[in-house]
Amino acid sequence: MDISHWISHWADWRGDRLAVHFEGRDISYGEMDLRVGRLANMLAGQLGVGKGDRVAHLGYNSPELLELLFACARIGAMLVPLNWRLVPPEHAWIIQNCEPRAVLAEPDFFEHLNTIRDEIPGPALVAYGTAPDAGWQSYRDLLQGAGRAAGGGGINDPVTIVYTSGTTGRPKGTVLTQEALFYNAVNAAAAHHITRDDHGLTMLPMFHVGGMNIHTTPSIHAGAATTIQARFNPADVLAAIAERKPSIFLTVPATTLAMTAHPDWATTDLSSLRLVGVGSSAVPEAVLRSFLDRGVPATQIYGLTESAPVAICLAADDAETKVGSCGKPALHTQARIVDESGEAVARGEAGEIVLRGKNLFREYWRNEAGTAEAYAGGWFHTGDIGHQDEDGFYYVDERKKDVVISGGENIYPAELENILADCEELAEAAVIGRPDERWGEIPVACVVRQADSVIQGADILALFEGRLARFKHPRKVIFMDVLPRNAMGKVEKFTLRAQLDEADG
């Protein structure tokens, strides 16, 4: 049995119940079941997608993206949801790495893909809407020509590859199985009491596991309704809360701050919300208070792409008494805090958070060494440092891995440092995260000029144009005489951060 059975089950039980609302359109479970079946047939018959093949999607949130996930599950294929914020060279590398049979794209990204067409000759290009030229096929036409029923997927099959930035500067493809998504859905439902009577609002990008799997796919599993918004806009989100009256809602610190800064925040009726989930490794108390002070329980969810992501959750009942905690392990996930030797530490002591459970990823795509390192000792090493209080609640203190989390997006400094290393006018460079009131953190480039160089900050920032997504670009350049290094010549970033803290006074 594959996870598209969730939809078939609810179609059989209550086919007229609302599954998805999108831009004024209602899709019932009965209709969604037919749409997923037709799409699975199209993938298998018209595009030749078979078991184990990949299908990429480049576009905003939509019912079609959600249906593509379940259609891939039905035939045993894998969805590769592409981050639409990336630039063409980044997408070219991902597509070359995962080698999809097809890339399905929305109109805003037709020209984007055309610029790298010579670099990605393998996949068929499929257009939502009117195909821009002869090199593209029409999604609508392919659906109309779909043939006999397709199947063959199973619970143990990999179903999605989600690419995340990597410590080496290249993205890692995180392979999640259908079983992982099932146990993630059970984790989420148990933690947040999601039932078929709920109505979720999804506005975070579904190319991330947070937008797709914290509330969206668990709601499908539970037979609940979901309103999907294509992109985040604070006015649209507040209007949807007032008009659609969702009962559950997922946000991150950056989107919450944008909402609370909007003129409509104070007058928007939040009474329909029984719970707001806030996803991030560490959530400022002020963000949680935005909802708590309005009488809405705001809870934290801790997880990573590798955990699908629901791993540690704070129950609504503990939202007020354990502000700042990400909670306790989810129903089907084990968590520990360990020292450098992998031994569990006592409560109150800091160590690395490690996870184990069937919601965890199977492997990094074509990266055996990275997979083995991540699962050293049989537990997944998150790279986050945390502790437990006397009641067993988990807290995230800092990160062990060299990563900047800005507005909910992971940015690995190695990606930026690789670009800076190509600049002949720089003697050395390092990128670190600095606190930011709006984004949580921002990447900052600390550089040392060559002796004869007069390169300016604007010139350095221009190096990133067209090479990395804009959200990854350094927000500031700091010129230094020398970077602190250890005896092995490695930049000591903790010392660099301390130096900047001192300079900031």
N, C-alpha and C positions, 0 to 999 in steps of 0.2 A: 504494500500500500504506500502511495506517495502522498505528500502533503497537500496536493490539490484536492485530495479527498475531503479536506476541511470544507471547501466550498461546495462540493457535491453533497456532502452530508446536510448542510444547512439548506441547500436548494431542495433537497428531498423533504426535509422536515417543515421548513417554512420558506418556500421559494419566493414569496412576495415580500419578505422582510428586506429592509434597506441594507445593502452592503457598503456602498460607496456613494457619496455625493461629491460632485466636482463641477464647479462653474455652472450652477443651475441645473445640472443633470443628475437624476437619481438612477442608480444601477442596483437592482435587487440581486439577491443571492442566486435566484433562478437564472436571471440574465447573465450574471457573472460566470456561472458555470458553463453556459453555452459559449460565452466569449472566450473563456480559457480553453475549452475544447476545440473551438475553431482555430484559435491561435496555435495550439499544439499541433493540429493537423497541418497548418500552413508551414510552421517551422520544419516539420519532418518531411512533408511532401514537396512543397515549393522551394524550400531553401536547402533541403538535404541535411538538416541538423539531426545528428544521431546521438546515441548514448555517449556521454563524456565530452561532447562538443561544447564549445563556448559560443554565447550570443551576447554581444555588447549593446548597451543602450546609452545614447547621449541625448539627454533632454532633461526637462524639469520634472517635478512631481506630477504624476498623472495616473488615472486608472490603468492606462496601457502599460505603464512600468510595473505596477503591482501584478497585473495579469500575466505579464511576461515572466515574472518570477515563477508563478504557479504553472504556466505552460511549460517552462523548462523543466520543472519538477516532474511533470506528467510524462515527459519523454526521456528523463534521465540526463538532460543537458544542464549546462551551468550558465547562469546570468552573470555578466560582468557589467555592473552599473558604473558608468564613467562619471567622474566628478566634472561637471560642466564648467567649473571655475578654472580648470587647468588650461594651459595654452597648447597650441597644436603640437609642438615638439614633445611635450609630456604625454599627450595622448598617443602620438606615434610610437613611443617606446612601449607603452602599456599594450597597445594592440599588437605590436611585434612580439611581445613577450607571451601573451595569452593566445594568440592566433585564432581569433573567433571566426566562425563560419559566416557571420553576418554582423553588421553594425546597423542598428535601427536608430535613426536620428530625427530630431525635430527641426523645423525650418530655420531656427536661429543658428543652427550649427552645420548647415549644408556647406557654406563657403569655408567654414572652419575645417571640415574634413576634406574638402576639395584641395586645400593647400598642402595636405600631406598624402594625397592619393597615391603618388608615385612611391611613397615609402611604405604603404600598406596595400600592396596589390592583391592580397589574398581574399579578404572578406567581401561578400556582397554588401553593397550600400543600399539600405532600404529607407525610404522617405515617408515619414508621417506627413501627409499633405501631398501637394503636387511635386512630383520628382523634378529636380532642377535641370537635369540634362540626361543624355542617353546612358550615362554611367550609373544611373540610379534606377531602382525598382520602386514601384508604388506599394506601400503597405496595404492600402485599400484593395488594389487589384489582386495582390497576392492572397489576401484573405478570401476574396470572392472565388478564387480558383482552388481553394483548399479542398483536399479530397477526403479519403476515408479516415476513420478515427485512428489517432496515434496514441501510443502508451509506452510502457516499458520502464518507467522510472520506479525507484524504490526508496525506502526510508534510509538506506545506507549509502545512497549515491550522493556525491558532492553536488550542490545546487547553486552555489554562488562563489565567485572570486571577487573579493573586495580589496582594492589596492589602497595601501596606506603608505605614507612616506617612510623611508627606511633610514637607519642610522648610517648607512654607507653612502647615502645620496641617491640611491635608486629605490623606487617604490617596491613594496613587498605585496605579493598577491596572497591574501588570506583566504584559504579554502574552507568553506563551511558546508557541512553536509545537511541533508534534509533532517536527519536525526537531531543535529545541533539546533536547527530552527524550531523543531518540535519541543525540545526541552527548554529552549529559551522562552517559547510561548507559555509553557506551563510555569516557568519561573516568574514571568511577568504577571500572569493571571493570579498566581498565588500571592504574590507580593502586593498587588494593587487591586485585588478582588474584581478582576475584569470578568463581566458576565455579558450575556446577550442583550441585557437591558442597557448597556453602556453605549455612549456615543463619543467617539474620540475625535480630536482635531489634530490633523497632521500638517505641519507647515515646515518643519525642519527637513533638509534635503534627504530624500530617500536613497541617494547613492551612498549614504552613510548607514551603518547598521543601526545607529540611534533612531534616525527618522523612519527606517523601514521596520525595525524589530523591537523597539521598546514598547510601543503601543499598537502599531499598525497591523503587523502580521498576528500578534496575539489577539487582537480584536477579531480578525477573520477566524482564527481558531475558536474563539468563544461565540461566534455568531453575532457579534456586535456591529454597530454602524460606525463608519468613519467618514468624516468630511476631510477631503484632501485639498490643500491649496498649492498651486504650482510653485510659488516662491514666497519667501517671507517678506511681508510688508506690515509694519506695525498697525496701520490703520485698518487694513484688511483683516488682520487677526482679531483685533478688538471688535470689529463689526461682526465677524463670524461667531465670536463668543456670545455677543448680544443677540444675534438673530438665529443661529443654529442651535444654541444652548447645549454645547457639549458637556459631558460629565467628567471627562478626563482629557488632559492636555499635556504635551511635552514641550519643554523649552530649554534653553541654555542661558548662562548669564548674559551674554551679549544681546540676545534677542529680548530677554526680560528688560534690560536697561533701556532698549529702544522703545519697548511698549510703555514702560512707566514714564518715559520722557515725552510721550505723545499727549497732546491736549485732551484726547478722548479717554485717557486712562481713568481719571477720577470719576467720570460719569458712566463708565461701562459697567453693566450689571454682570457680576461674576457669580451670582448665586447658583447657577446651574452646575458649577464646577464642584465636584466632591473631592477632587485630587488634582494637583499639578505636580508632574515629575520634572525635576531639574537634572539634566545629565551633564556631568563634567567630573574631572578627577577631584577638583576642590571647588566648592561653591561658596562665595562670600555670604556672610549672614545677611547683609543688606538685601541681597537678591531674594533670599528666602522670605525675609520680612515683608517684601513687597506684596506677597500673597498672604502670608500669615496674618498681617495686620488688617487684611480685608476679610478675614474669616475663612480663608481657603487653605487647607493643609497642603504645604509644599514639601515634598520629599525628595531626597537625593537618590540617584541611581548611579552606582559605580560599575564600570565595565569598559571593555576595549573591543576593537574590531574582532580580536581573537576569541572573545567570549560571547559573541553574537548579539548583543553585548551584556545582557542582564546577568550580573554576577553577585553583587552585594547591593542590598536595597534597604532603605529606611521606611518602615511602616508609617502610614498616616497617623496612627495612634501615638507615635513617638516624635512627630514633627516638631512639637513645641518643646519637649523635654530634652531632646537630643539634637538640637540645632548645631550644625557643623559636622555631624556624623553622617557617613554614607550608609550606616545601618549594619545589618548582619547578612551572612551568606544566603543567597536565594535557595529555594527548595531543593533543587537538583545540582547545586554547586557547593564544593568544599573550598574553604579559604584558610590560609595560615599566614602568619607573619614569621619570617625566618631570618637568621643571621647569615653571615657570609659563607658559613659551612653548610647551610641548609637545615640547621636545627631550629625548631620552634623556640621563640623567645617568650618570656613571661609577659603577662598583661601589663601594659604601661610602658614597656620597652619598645623602641623603634626597630624596624626591620623591613625587609622587602615583602610585599604582598604577593603570595603565590596562589594559584587557583587550580582546581581539578574538577572535572565534571563532563557530562555528555553534551553540554552546550558549547564546549570548547572546540576550536578549529582543528581540522585534521592535519594540515601542513601549510607551509608557505609554498606557493606554486613554483616548481622547478628550483627549489632552494633547500636541499637536504641539510646543509650545514646550519642554515638559519633555524630550521625546524628543530634540529637536535639541540641547538643551544637554547632555544626557547623552552624546551621541555626537559632540560637537565634535571636529573633526579626524579623524573616522573610527574613533576608539577610544572605548570606554565608560569614562567617568571614575568611578572607584569612590568618590572622596572620602576614601580612606585613604592616609595617608602611610607610606611604607616604604623599605627599602633592600635591596640584595643584598650578600651577603658575597663574599669572594674566590672561592668555589666556585660562585657563581651562585644560592645559596639565598635565598629571599625572607623578609623579616621585616616585620611590621606594627609601626610605631612609635607612631602616633597617628592621629587622624581630622581630616581637613580639613573635612568636613561637620559641622554642628552636630547631633550625634546622641548619645544616651546608650544604651548597650547594657547592659541589666540582666537578668540571668538568661537571656540568649540572645534577648531581645526588644528590638527597636529602638524607642526612644522619642525622638520629635523634640520638642525644647523648644517649638517654635512652637505645638504643640497646647495645651500647658499655659499658655503665655504669652497665648494668645488668651482663655482663661478668666480669667486674672488681670487682663487689660486691661478686662474688664467690671466689675471691682470698683471702685466709686467711692471707696472708702476708701483705695485705694492710689494713690500718686503715680507710682510706676514699679515694674517687676518684671522679673526675668530668671530663667531656669531653666538650671542647669548640672548636669553629672554630677560626682559625688564618689565616690572609691574606697570600696568596701565589700567586706569579707572574704568574705561569702557570695554576693552577687549580682554581684560584679565592679564594678559602678557602681550608684548610685541617683540619681534626680533630686532636686535640692534647689532650693527657691524662695527667691531672694534678693529681698526687697521693701523698699520705702520707703513708710511711711505718709503719708497726707495730714496736714497740720499739726494738724488738730483730731481726728484719728482715734485710737481706742484699740483697734482691731481686734487680735485675738489669733491666734496660730498655729493653734489649733483651728478658728477661724472660717474661716481661709483654706483649710485642708485640706478643710473641709466643702464648699467651692465646687465641688469636683470630683466629688462624689457623684452618681451617675446620669448624668454627662455624659461621662466617660471611663472606660475599663476600669481596674480597681483597680491593675493592675500599672504603669500610667502615672502614678499619683498621686505627688506629691512626698512623700518620706519625712520631710522636715524643712523648716521655714521659718526663714530667717535674716533678722532685721530689720537694716537698714542705714540710715545717714544719707543716703547718696547712692550711686548706681551709677557706676562709672567709664565714661566715654564718650569717643569720639574727636572730632575736629573736626567731623565730619559728624553728630554726635549719636547715633551707634550705640554700644550697650553693648559695651565691650571685655571679652569673656568670658575671654580669656586673663589679663587683669589681675585680673579678679574671682576667678578660680581661684587666682592667685598670692596675693592678699590672704587668701583663706580658708586656703591652705596655711600662710601665715605665722602666722595666728591660731591654727591647730591646733598650731603649735609644732613 
